[in-house]
Amino acid sequence: MNIFVCVKQVPDTTGKVAVKDDGTLDRASMATITNPDDLNAVEAALTLRDEIADAKVIIVVMGPPAAASMIHELLAMGADEAVLISGREFGGSDTFATSQIIAAGIKTYGLGEGDIVFCGRQAIDGDTAQVGPQIAEKLGIPQVTYAAGIKYEAGKVTVKRMLEDGYMTVETQTPCLITCIKELNKPRYMSVKGILEFDTKPYYVYDYEKLKDDPLIEADTIGLKGSPTNIFKSFTPPQKGVGQMLEGSGKETVDKLFNILLEKHVI
């Protein structure tokens, strides 16, 4: 049984956000992290693998060669193999094009009847929650989103979906795709054994030449040219001004606050 996990390396939005003159993110100058929801998907895959004797976890990443550092960490967490999908032809892909490419990568590796694909709910650099469901659509398999609980038994998966006003329980057969939320679990850390052994695990790189024969890989459906989504404008939000603290709780402090708000025409 193969358990695929789609993981994305994203800019660390708690740090510096850099934008190019054309309005796109300058990812090369920004610190990167593993997308948080994807770590929950990795933990779900590892937990399921630990319950099934013949299962293995395959990390699937689409990104530049620099994503190798993140992949090494995921292998050290316990994943068994990794696939990096990387090529200049894939650059600038939106969610539609990205799902085409990742689906082609999973098909190239081999998707069997009993396999499961895990994804995080959404990536923090786009917050669209579109890629996972689109991958399922391109692979022609059922999907269950917003998983807050997962049970597997004899080829049947039962998922507890978290909704705004409660929960929904859904059953599906494999192969299937499941998107995970942070409430599902707590991701594990890398282990010492994993750190020492990660470089002995299979690690494949799929470039354009490797995937070009797949029907999903066409010049007009991948990369910037094949992306129907156009970004109108990106910008770095201005920093907020420094706040002003007033000490005391008596009438004098209240009067001082009133005068400040009056001067700023707030009241």
C-alpha positions in Angstrom: 0.0 0.0 0.0 1.3 3.4 -1.0 0.4 6.4 1.1 1.2 9.6 -0.8 1.6 13.0 1.0 1.6 16.2 -1.0 3.7 18.8 0.8 4.5 22.4 -0.1 7.4 24.6 0.9 5.9 28.1 1.6 7.3 31.5 2.6 7.4 32.2 6.3 4.7 34.8 6.6 5.7 35.7 10.1 9.0 37.2 8.7 9.9 39.4 5.8 7.4 39.5 2.9 9.2 40.5 -0.4 7.3 41.5 -3.5 8.9 42.0 -7.0 8.2 44.9 -9.2 5.8 42.8 -11.3 3.6 42.1 -8.2 4.7 38.5 -7.7 6.3 37.2 -4.5 10.1 37.2 -4.4 10.3 33.7 -2.9 14.1 33.5 -3.3 14.7 36.3 -0.7 12.2 35.0 1.8 12.6 32.4 4.6 10.7 29.2 4.0 8.9 26.7 6.1 6.9 23.5 5.6 3.2 24.4 5.1 1.6 23.8 8.5 -1.5 21.9 7.4 0.8 19.6 5.3 2.6 18.5 8.5 -0.7 17.3 9.8 -1.1 15.3 6.6 2.4 13.8 7.0 1.5 12.8 10.6 -1.8 11.2 9.4 0.2 9.2 6.8 2.8 8.1 9.2 0.2 7.0 11.8 -1.6 5.0 9.2 1.6 3.4 7.9 2.5 2.3 11.5 -0.8 0.4 11.6 -0.4 -1.4 8.2 2.5 -3.8 7.8 3.1 -3.4 4.1 2.5 0.3 3.8 5.0 3.0 2.9 4.8 6.8 3.0 5.9 8.7 -0.2 6.4 12.5 0.1 5.5 14.3 -3.1 6.8 17.9 -3.4 6.5 20.3 -6.4 9.1 23.1 -6.1 12.7 24.2 -6.8 15.7 22.1 -6.0 16.1 24.1 -2.7 13.0 22.2 -1.4 15.4 19.3 -0.8 16.2 20.6 2.7 12.5 20.3 3.6 12.3 16.8 2.1 15.2 15.7 4.2 13.4 16.8 7.3 10.2 14.9 6.3 12.3 11.7 5.6 13.9 12.2 9.1 10.4 12.4 10.5 9.8 8.8 9.2 8.6 9.0 5.6 10.0 6.1 3.5 10.5 7.8 0.1 10.3 11.2 -1.6 9.6 12.6 -5.0 10.6 16.1 -6.0 8.8 17.4 -9.0 11.0 20.2 -10.3 11.5 22.0 -13.6 11.5 25.5 -15.1 8.6 24.5 -17.3 6.5 24.2 -14.1 7.3 27.6 -12.8 4.5 30.1 -12.2 1.8 27.5 -12.0 -1.5 28.4 -10.3 -3.6 25.9 -8.5 -5.1 24.4 -11.7 -1.7 23.9 -13.3 -0.1 22.7 -10.1 -2.8 20.0 -9.6 -2.2 18.8 -13.2 1.6 18.4 -12.5 1.3 16.7 -9.1 -1.4 14.3 -10.4 0.9 13.4 -13.3 3.7 12.8 -10.8 1.6 10.5 -8.6 0.5 8.6 -11.7 4.0 8.2 -12.9 5.1 6.8 -9.6 2.1 4.5 -9.6 -1.3 4.8 -7.9 -2.8 1.4 -6.9 -6.3 0.3 -5.9 -5.5 0.4 -2.2 -3.5 3.6 -2.1 -4.4 6.9 -0.3 -3.3 10.5 -1.1 -3.0 12.9 1.8 -2.9 16.7 1.5 -3.0 19.6 3.9 -6.3 21.6 3.8 -4.6 24.6 2.3 -1.3 26.5 1.9 -0.7 29.6 3.9 0.7 31.5 0.9 -2.6 31.2 -1.1 -5.3 29.9 1.3 -7.3 28.6 -1.7 -7.8 25.0 -0.5 -8.1 24.0 -4.2 -5.0 21.9 -5.1 -6.0 18.8 -3.1 -9.5 18.5 -4.5 -8.2 19.3 -8.0 -5.6 16.5 -7.7 -8.4 14.0 -6.8 -10.4 15.2 -9.8 -7.4 14.8 -12.2 -6.7 11.3 -10.8 -10.4 10.3 -11.0 -10.6 9.3 -7.3 -13.0 10.2 -4.5 -12.0 13.0 -2.1 -12.9 13.9 1.5 -11.9 17.3 2.8 -11.4 18.9 6.3 -10.5 15.6 8.0 -10.5 15.8 11.8 -10.5 12.0 12.3 -9.5 9.1 10.1 -10.0 5.4 10.5 -8.9 2.7 8.0 -10.1 -0.9 7.8 -9.8 -3.3 4.9 -9.7 -0.8 2.1 -12.4 1.4 3.6 -11.7 4.8 5.0 -14.0 6.5 7.5 -13.4 10.3 7.9 -14.8 12.7 10.4 -15.1 16.0 8.6 -15.1 19.2 10.6 -17.7 21.7 9.4 -18.6 25.2 10.7 -21.6 23.9 12.6 -20.6 20.4 13.6 -19.2 17.2 12.1 -20.0 14.9 9.2 -18.9 11.2 8.9 -18.0 10.0 5.4 -17.0 6.6 4.3 -15.1 5.9 1.0 -13.2 3.2 -0.7 -9.5 3.4 -1.8 -7.9 4.8 -3.7 -9.0 8.2 -2.4 -7.6 11.6 -1.4 -8.0 13.2 2.0 -7.2 16.8 3.0 -6.2 17.3 6.7 -6.7 20.1 9.2 -4.7 21.0 12.2 -7.3 19.6 14.6 -6.6 16.1 13.3 -3.3 15.5 15.2 0.0 16.8 16.5 2.9 16.3 14.0 5.8 14.4 15.4 9.4 15.6 15.5 12.4 14.3 13.6 14.0 11.4 15.4 17.8 10.9 15.9 17.5 7.6 14.0 15.6 9.3 11.2 18.2 12.1 11.0 21.0 9.5 10.7 19.2 7.4 8.1 17.3 9.9 5.8 20.0 9.9 3.1 19.7 6.2 2.7 16.0 6.4 1.6 14.9 6.5 -2.0 14.6 10.1 -3.4 13.5 10.7 -7.0 13.4 13.8 -9.0 10.8 14.1 -11.7 11.5 16.9 -14.3 9.6 17.9 -17.4 11.2 15.1 -19.5 10.1 12.5 -17.0 6.4 13.7 -17.0 6.0 15.1 -20.5 4.3 12.0 -21.9 1.5 12.1 -19.4 -1.7 13.5 -21.0 -2.0 16.0 -18.1 1.4 17.6 -19.1 0.7 20.0 -22.0 2.3 23.3 -22.7 -1.0 25.1 -22.5 -2.1 23.6 -19.1 1.1 23.9 -17.0 3.4 26.7 -15.9 2.6 30.4 -16.1 1.4 30.1 -19.6 -1.1 27.4 -18.7 -2.4 29.1 -15.6 -5.9 30.7 -15.9 -5.4 32.6 -12.7 -3.8 36.1 -13.0 -2.6 38.1 -10.0 -3.7 41.7 -10.3 -1.4 43.0 -7.6 0.7 41.9 -4.6 2.1 44.3 -2.1 3.8 44.4 1.3 1.3 45.8 3.9 2.5 48.9 5.7 3.8 48.5 9.2 1.5 49.7 12.0 2.6 52.6 14.1 3.9 52.2 17.6 1.1 52.2 20.2 0.9 54.6 23.1 0.5 53.4 26.7 -1.2 55.6 29.3 -0.5 54.7 32.9 -3.1 55.0 35.7 -6.8 54.4 36.1 -8.1 57.6 37.5 -9.9 60.6 36.1 -6.7 62.3 35.0 -5.8 59.4 32.7 -9.3 59.3 31.3 -9.2 63.0 30.5 -5.8 62.5 28.9 -7.1 59.7 26.7 -10.2 61.8 25.8 -8.0 64.8 24.7 -5.8 62.5 22.6 -8.8 61.0 20.8 -10.3 64.4 20.3 -7.1 65.7 18.7 -7.0 62.8 16.3 -10.7 63.4 15.4 -11.6 59.9 16.6 -14.4 61.4 18.7 
